[in-house]
Amino acid sequence: MLFDTHVHLNVSHFDEDREEVLQRAKEAGVENMVIVGFDHETIPKAMEIAEQHDHIYAAVGWHPVDAIDMTDKELAWLEELSSHPKVVALGEMGLDYHWDKSPKDVQQEVFRKQIQLAKKVNLPIIIHNREATEDIIQVLQEEKAEEVGGIMHCYNDSVDYVDACLKMNFYISLGGPVTFKNATLPKEVAKYVPADRLLIETDCPFLAPHPNRGKRNEPAYVKLVAEKIAELREVSYEEISKQTTENAKRFFGLIDG
């Protein structure tokens, strides 16, 4: 029983074999997943797939790389979608200082607006962070994001920032990089995060775990993430799969699964 908390089955990489990918996920024990929409193309597709499958839910938000393209019209659209029964979170949102399409001040403004919307509609948030950890934590604190809580999606920084996230009612989600031989930070985080705040994900089609690194990622591979975390924490795979699934269901408000 596994819960992949962050998938992008709504992108073109899966257009040829989406149903086969879902079948492989089922065979691997993936019971639930959240499909994340982040722009004009992927949000409607996320909603469509979630509506077609009982075990798939949706998150909708505006990606920081495309923050410059977001207007009040898109914000109103997100608010409208937030009331859909299959929408369990807003995101992914946040800051991305790696790419330069959207200026930092624009990204921060769009990020703040989405946090404010999440508080208005009472949904948790999913955070995208690339090379912007300190600014993200500052924005979350200033906007009192702890009122709704959230997920640090594919957490990729040191344990030094984990406590600040936990204090704001955030969960830490780990993906493929925790399996990479040269990735020390996610391994340290995997051992540090309290069991009741740990989540797993693939972020497919990106960041496929070892031994599939460099290939297209898919939800079935979240099992490899769980196995590596179990090894690092010196507990059973069954314990990690059960705990992370319970955590995900609690976070997303899916107590009945």
Disulfide bonds with the S-S distance in Angstrom:
none
